[in-house]
Amino acid sequence: MLSRFTRVTGAALTATLLSIGVPMASLAASPASPPVHGSFPIGGSVDALEPESSMCGFPIRAETSGMATFRLYFDELGEPSRVHVHARSTGSISANGITLTVRSSLNQFIDFEASTAVEVGLVFQNAGPGTGVALMDRGRLVWSLDPDTGEVLFPPIFEAGPHPQLHGDVSGLCEALTP
């Protein structure tokens, strides 16, 4: 569920790389350096997932876990220029004694020089037995990044595919989690 728990921005990726022990010295590549690649765990748990809990009118608990891989590329001066992150996760979302499964498989392409982030794939899917798919975001989104903070700027500059949560429509999720 990358969109809610583990969306990786330029700033977040740098913090993640540092937290898992990739020293900045290894990122200070020489001009002819090959990409740096690796992986890191993703996921987490939230007792009241927002904005979904507020929109549905009851607390929604979410838990996800998974793994992300990354490949960090450098420009001719040896500075980080772009990164590709592929993340897969699974988990659950629950409320009112009802549990749905969550899965995600998402590619993110962050271009530090252009200050953009492109997301392609299954952002997340919430589904359950007897209910089918309650809420799913998938397709392609292109975002501008704040060049100072690396944070995603809303709204996206390009959108393809259904992204109901992005537009505040979580009605299918609320219905599926209502007894």
Secondary structure by P-SEA (a helix, b strand, c coil): cccccccccaaaaaaaaaaacccccccccccccccccbbbbbbcccccccaaaaaacbbbbbbbbbbbbbbbbbcccccccbbbbbbbbccccccccbbbbbbbbbbbbbbccccbbbbbcccccccccccccccccccbbbbbcccccccccccccccccccccccccaaaaaaaacc
